[in-house]
Amino acid sequence: MRFLLFDRVTAFEPGRRLEAVKCFSMQDEALKEHFPRRPLVPGSLVLEAMLQTTGFIVVRTSGYKVLPLFSMLEDCVLPPSLPPGTLMHVTGELLSSNPKGSMGRCEARVDGAVVASIGRVLFAHFPTPDEAGLRRMFGVYGDLP
């Protein structure tokens, strides 16, 4: 099962930044019971979309040889109420990286306004156990811009 929380990569600068979009649909399994009378996108999904976007910079820049493991974040702001049908633009930036880990930041925008952000996120690096499998999983994004 794929658990990718961004739908499309719109811009990519290896080792620097990645821009992606995520549309939270009412069809998303997580929204089926998340407040039946007034559905809202759970903040945990917004956070995971930001972490995956930022972590994918590490994966892609390493040539799929490194698997980033989220280990710490600071200054996280999440939206109090994000309705289904929202198109979210996520920008992740890699601030520094070495063989053992990476540090980045991320922000999410809806209609041009920042709705969520991570001031600093740390990833530990682990060798990819299945480089070909990781390439296949992220292959749904095709040839990145």
C-alpha positions as CSV (number, residue, x, y, z in Angstrom):
1,M,0.0,0.0,0.0
2,R,1.2,3.5,-0.8
3,F,0.9,6.2,1.7
4,L,2.1,9.1,-0.2
5,L,0.6,12.4,0.9
6,F,1.5,14.6,-2.0
7,D,-0.2,14.2,-5.3
8,R,2.2,15.9,-7.7
9,V,5.7,17.4,-7.7
10,T,5.6,20.8,-9.4
11,A,9.2,21.9,-9.0
12,F,12.4,20.3,-7.8
13,E,15.9,21.6,-7.2
14,P,18.2,18.7,-6.1
15,G,19.6,19.3,-2.7
16,R,17.7,22.5,-2.2
17,R,13.9,22.5,-2.5
18,L,10.8,20.7,-3.7
19,E,7.3,22.0,-4.4
20,A,4.3,19.7,-4.4
21,V,0.5,19.8,-4.3
22,K,-2.0,17.8,-2.3
23,C,-5.7,17.9,-2.8
24,F,-7.6,16.6,0.2
25,S,-10.7,15.0,-1.2
26,M,-13.8,13.9,0.6
27,Q,-13.0,10.5,-0.8
28,D,-9.9,10.2,1.3
29,E,-10.3,7.4,3.8
30,A,-9.2,9.5,6.7
31,L,-12.0,12.0,6.2
32,K,-14.9,9.5,6.2
33,E,-15.3,9.6,10.0
34,H,-13.4,12.7,10.9
35,F,-16.4,14.7,12.0
36,P,-19.3,13.4,9.9
37,R,-21.4,16.6,10.2
38,R,-18.5,19.0,9.4
39,P,-15.5,17.1,7.9
40,L,-12.1,18.5,8.5
41,V,-8.7,17.5,7.3
42,P,-6.7,16.1,10.3
43,G,-3.7,18.1,11.2
44,S,-1.7,14.9,11.3
45,L,-2.3,14.5,7.5
46,V,-1.1,18.1,6.8
47,L,2.0,17.4,9.0
48,E,2.7,14.1,7.2
49,A,2.4,15.8,3.8
50,M,4.9,18.4,4.8
51,L,7.3,15.8,6.2
52,Q,7.1,13.6,3.1
53,T,7.6,16.5,0.8
54,T,10.8,17.6,2.7
55,G,12.0,14.0,3.1
56,F,11.6,13.3,-0.6
57,I,14.2,15.9,-1.3
58,V,16.7,13.7,0.6
59,V,15.5,10.5,-1.2
60,R,15.7,12.0,-4.6
61,T,19.0,13.9,-4.1
62,S,20.7,10.7,-2.8
63,G,19.6,8.8,-5.9
64,Y,17.2,6.7,-3.8
65,K,20.1,5.3,-1.8
66,V,19.1,7.0,1.5
67,L,15.9,6.6,3.4
68,P,15.2,9.6,5.7
69,L,13.6,8.9,9.1
70,F,11.9,11.8,10.7
71,S,13.4,12.3,14.1
72,M,12.6,15.8,15.4
73,L,10.7,19.0,14.5
74,E,10.4,22.4,16.0
75,D,8.1,25.4,15.5
76,C,5.2,23.4,14.0
77,V,2.0,25.3,13.1
78,L,-1.0,23.4,11.8
79,P,-4.3,24.7,10.5
80,P,-7.2,24.7,13.0
81,S,-9.8,23.9,10.3
82,L,-9.1,22.8,6.8
83,P,-12.1,21.6,4.8
84,P,-12.1,18.7,2.3
85,G,-11.6,19.9,-1.3
86,T,-8.7,22.1,-0.3
87,L,-5.8,22.3,-2.7
88,M,-2.6,22.7,-0.6
89,H,0.8,23.8,-2.1
90,V,3.7,22.5,0.0
91,T,7.3,23.8,-0.3
92,G,10.1,21.9,1.5
93,E,13.6,23.2,1.7
94,L,16.8,21.3,2.6
95,L,18.9,23.5,4.9
96,S,21.8,21.2,5.4
97,S,22.7,17.6,4.9
98,N,25.6,15.1,5.7
99,P,25.9,11.3,5.4
100,K,24.2,10.8,8.8
101,G,21.2,13.2,8.5
102,S,19.5,16.3,7.1
103,M,17.8,19.4,8.3
104,G,15.0,21.2,6.6
105,R,12.0,23.4,6.9
106,C,8.6,23.4,5.2
107,E,5.5,25.4,4.7
108,A,2.0,24.8,3.2
109,R,-0.1,27.3,1.5
110,V,-3.8,27.4,0.6
111,D,-4.9,30.2,-1.8
112,G,-1.5,31.9,-1.3
113,A,-1.8,32.1,2.5
114,V,0.5,30.1,4.8
115,V,-1.7,27.6,6.7
116,A,0.9,25.3,8.2
117,S,4.7,25.3,8.7
118,I,7.6,23.5,10.2
119,G,10.4,25.8,11.3
120,R,13.0,23.0,11.5
121,V,12.8,19.3,10.9
122,L,15.6,16.7,11.4
123,F,15.9,13.4,9.5
124,A,18.3,10.6,10.2
125,H,19.6,8.8,7.2
126,F,19.5,5.0,6.7
127,P,20.6,3.0,3.7
128,T,17.7,2.0,1.5
129,P,17.0,-1.7,1.9
130,D,15.4,-1.9,-1.5
131,E,16.5,0.9,-3.8
132,A,14.5,-0.5,-6.8
133,G,11.4,-0.7,-4.7
134,L,11.8,2.9,-3.5
135,R,12.2,4.0,-7.1
136,R,9.0,2.1,-8.1
137,M,7.0,3.6,-5.2
138,F,8.0,7.1,-6.1
139,G,7.7,6.3,-9.8
140,V,4.1,7.4,-9.7
141,Y,5.4,10.9,-9.9
142,G,7.1,10.2,-13.3
143,D,10.0,12.2,-14.5
144,L,10.3,15.1,-12.1
145,P,10.5,18.6,-13.3
